[in-house]
Amino acid sequence: MKVIKRTHNQQEAKIIVGFLQANGVDAELLDGAINSMLPMPGGVRIAVPDDQEPKAVALLRDAENGETGLSEDPQ
């Protein structure tokens, strides 16, 4: 497993994990035992299998750039 991202709180991390899982990446929340909306010292870690790291990183990069893969023309 490879940590690909740290977030400030568990809710943000859960959204990212759900996004990655919906796109076929076996993402996991490593700090899942902590249930807090407050910022976490050191962040909340998100990890993926080593062989899925390139796909996960590309998905997050595209999402941060506003590229969802969805057509803007609903035809």
MONOR-V850713 format. One record per pair of residues at least 12 apart in sequence whose ideal C-beta (glycine too) atoms are under 10 Angstrom apart, sorted by the first residue. I is the first residue (numbers start at 0). J is the second residue. Records with the same first field share a line. If there is no record, write none. Layout:
BEGIN
I = J  J
END
This chain:
BEGIN
0 = 25  26  27  29  44  46  47  48  49  51  52
1 = 45  46  47  48  49  50  51  52  55  56
2 = 27  29  42  44  45  46  47  52
3 = 15  19  24  26  44  45  46  47  51  52  53  55  56  58  59
4 = 16  19  26  42  43  44  45  46  47  55  56  59
5 = 29  30  39  41  42  43  44  45
6 = 28  30  38  39  42  43  44  45
7 = 37  38  39  42  43
8 = 33  35  36  37  38  39  42  43
9 = 28  30  31  32  33  34  35  36  37  39  43
10 = 34  35  36  43
11 = 36  38  42  43  45
12 = 26  28  29  30  31  33  39  42  43  44  45
13 = 28  31  43  45
15 = 28  43  45  55  58  59  62
16 = 28  31  43  45  46  47
18 = 55  58  59  62  67
19 = 45  47  51  54  55  58  59  62
20 = 47
21 = 58
22 = 54  55  57  58  59  61  62  68
23 = 51  54  55  58
24 = 47  48  51  52  54  55  56  58  59
25 = 46  47  48  50  51  55
26 = 45  46  47  48  51  55  58  59
27 = 44  45  46  47  48
28 = 43  44  45  46
29 = 43  44  45  46
30 = 42  43  44  45
31 = 43  44
45 = 59
END
